[in-house]
């Protein structure tokens, strides 16, 4: 298990800065790739979790078999709960990209730290006054962005609502994951949590009769790119960097996914956001940055700092 990262804004090692750049770029491709893929949204969510779990299974089989056998009932229960929340996150956020733009969806799902802070407050954690200011700024940004999207096209409001639901579910996922990761290694947690999310999504796929096969070669390539890029290269590299770089610095760096995804979507998909959206995204960016910088704790493990987008 990696050492708990510090939260002071010390200068990261140069190597970590390069790794962060790679991770943020990989994560930034998630929204555009999903938007470009014509496979059903739930099918994309299912395959990225199952393939992500399978990719870590080899490491677990070689190095962590004893740990898996020693997991307690409480640990398994929490891992399963985190997996359900993760699956529900993907079941809402991925479909949001069918209704709204990459820019809006990515910006709204990035509010996850805001909801995590509110959940923490509900659990009795004291929230700094400055963090409340950041939460307020973020919520104003949400209202402005959703209002603009509704004015441009009422259909986009469905995508905005799904993206916000995805952000809340991501916050619940990392809240439960924080408890699990205090006693469980990252490979074991990742494999079992992703597998549980996949099973949860499989239930939805069966219930809604969503096809899991029969996609074009292009769609399969895009699904693999999502898994290898955002799911593994992005978040696994972030977890590596967290061992030696402040969680606050890492979280703030991940916020660059917002403009990164927007630029990629504009260049590749022609999704150029309306100029009216820019002030709302700026408000979201500032508010979330304030929340992260004032609520990140030294004892927070990796999952609470790595959004599952």
N, C-alpha and C positions, 0 to 999 in steps of 0.2 A: 504494500500500500504506500502511496506517495506521501511525503511529508506535507503537513498542512501549510498552505501558502500564507505569506504575510499579506497585510492589507495596506501597508504604507506605499506611497507612490514612488518607490525607489526606481532607479534606472534599470530596466531589464537587461540581461545579457544580450549581446549583439545577435548571437545565434537564435535566441528566443524571438527576437524581432522578426527575423527572416521566417521562422516557423509560424509565427502569428500571421504574417502576411500571406503565407500559403494557406493556412487554415481559414482565414477570413475570405479569401478568394474562393476556396472550395465551398464554404457555407453559402456564399453569395450566389452560387450557381443553382441552389436548390429551387427557389421560386421560379426562375425562368425555365429551368428544365421541366418542372412539373407542368407549367403553363404550356410548354411546347409539346408535351406528351399527350397523345389522344386516347391512351388507355384510361379506363374508368379511375376516378380519383381514389376510391377505396382499394382498388387493385394495386395502384402505385404504393399506397400506404402499407398494404399487406406485404408486398414483395420487399420493400426497403427494410422492414423490420425483420422478416424471416431471413433474408440474405445477410443482414447485419449481424443477427444472432449466429448464423452459420459461420460467418467469417471469424468470429471470436471463439467458436467451439473448439477449434484445433488447439489454441493456446491453453484453454481451460483443461482439455483432455491431457495435455502434456505436463502442465505445471500446477494445476489446481484441483485435481481429482479429490484429494483428501479434504480440501476445504468444502467442496460441494457435498461430500458425504456427511460433513460435520454441521451443516446448516441446521439451525433450530427451527421449530415450527413458527415461532414469531418472526424470524428472519425470512422464511419462505412466504409467510403471509404478507409482510411488508413489500417484499419484492413483487409479489403478485399484484398487490394494490398499485404499486408504482407502474407496473406494466399495463394495467388497465387504464390508468390515467394517461400514460404515454400513447396507448392505442387510441383513446378517445381524442387526445390532442391531434393526432394525425387524421382521425376521422372527421375533424372539423376544419383544421387549417388547410389540408391538401384540397378539399372541395372548394374552399373559399376562392382559390385561384381560377375556378371556372366561372365565377360571378363578378369578381373585381380585378383590378390591375395588380401586377406584381408589386408595384410601389406601395399601394394602399395596404395590401395584405401583409407584406413584410413589415411595414411600419407598425401596424396594429398588433401583430403577433409579437413584435419586439417589446411590447409593454409588459411582458411576463414578469420582470423584476418588480414592477409596480404592484401587481396582484400578489406576488410572493410576499412583499412587504406588508400588504393588508392582511394576508393570511397569518403572517407572523404576529401582527398586532392582535388578531383574533385569538391567537394562542397565548397571549399574555406578554409578548415581547414588546419592550418600549421602543417606539419609533422616534428618532431625532426630529426636532422641529424643522430643520432644513429639509429632511426627507419628505415631510408633509407638504412642504412648498413644491418639491419636485413632483410629488404625486398629483398635486393640484394642477401644475403646469401640464403634465402628461394628459390628465383627464380633459382639460380644455382642448388640447391638441386632438384628442379622440373625437370630441364633439364637433370641432371645426372640420376635421377630415371626413367624418361620416356625413355631415351636413352638405359638404361640397360634393361628395360622391353621389348622394341622393339627388342633388340638384342636376348633376350631369346625366345620371341614369339611375332610376329607382332600383333597378336590378342589382346594382353594385352594393346596395345596402345589405342585401342577403350575404354577399361575400364579406363585407365588413363585420357583420354580426358573427359569422362563422370564424373569422380570424380572431376576433376578440374572445370568443368562446375557447378557441385554441390556445390563446395566451393564458387564460385562467386555468385551463387544464394542464398546461405546461408548468404553471406555478405550483399546482397541486402535485404534479409529478416530481418536481425537484424538492418540494417540501418533504415528501415521503422518502425520496431517494437520499436526502441528507441523513435521515435516521439509519437507513440501510448501510450507507457507505462508511459509517463510523465503525462498523464491524465486519464489512465484506469487501474483498478486493474488487477493483474495477472490472477486470475481465469476467469474473463470476457474475457480478451484478449486471453487467452489460448483456451477457449471453442470456441469462434467465429473464431479465426484464424485457429485452427485445422479443424473446420467444413468447412470453406472456402477452405482450402487445400484439404479436402476430396471431395468436390464438383468438384474442378478443376481436381483432379485425376480421378473422376468418368467420367468426359467428355472424358479424354484420354482413359480410359478403354473402353468406349462405341465406341469411334472412331476407336480404334485399335482392337476391338472385343476380349478383354482379359477377360477370365472367372473369376468371383469373388466367385464362389462356386464350390463344387465338389472336394475339396482337401482332402487329407488323414488326419486322426486324428493327425498324427505326425506333419503335416504342420500347422494345427490349433493350436496345442500346441506351436509350435515355434512362430507363429504370436502373440499369447497371451503373450508369454515370452518376445518378442520384445517390445510389448506395455507396459507391466507391469514393465519390467526392464529398458531399455534405455529411453523409452518415459516418464514414470511416476516416477519410483523410482529414476532413474538417474537425470533427469533434474528438477523434483520437489524438490528433496533434495538439488540440487545445488542452486536453487532459495531460499530455506530456509537458507542455509549457507551464501548467499550473504548479508543477513540482518546484520550479525555480523562479517564477515570476508572480508578482502580486495578483491576487484574484481580481482586485479592482481594475488594474491595468488591462487584464485579459478581458474582463467584461466590457470595459469601455471600447476596447479594440473590436469586439464582436459587434458593437453597434454600427460599425462601418458596413455591416451587411446591408443596412438600409440603402445607402447610396450605391453600394456595389451592385446589389440586385437590380436597382432601378436603371443603372447605366447599362448593365448586360441586357435587360429586357428591352430597353429603348433601342440598342444597337442591333440586337438579334431578332426581336419579335415586333419591333416597331411600336412598342407601348411607351410612347412619350407622354409622361404625366402632364396634366394641365398645370399651367403656372399658378393657378389658385391653390393647388395642393401643397406647394412648397412651404408657405408659412406654417401650415398645420404639421408637416413633417419636421420642420425645425423646432416647433414647440415640443413635439414628442421626443425628439432627439435630446433636447436640453433637459426636459423633465426626467427622462429615464436615466440620463447621465448623472443627474443630481441624486436620484434615488440610489443608484449603484454605488456612487462614491461615498454615501453616508450610511448605507446599510450593510455593505459587504463585511463579513466577519472573518477573523483569522481561522476560526475552526470550521468554516463552511467547506465541505468536500467538493470534489470536482463537479458532480451533477448539477449543483445549484448555480454553477457559473457557466454552464454550457447549454444554451437553449437547444431543444431538439428539432429545430426547424430544418 
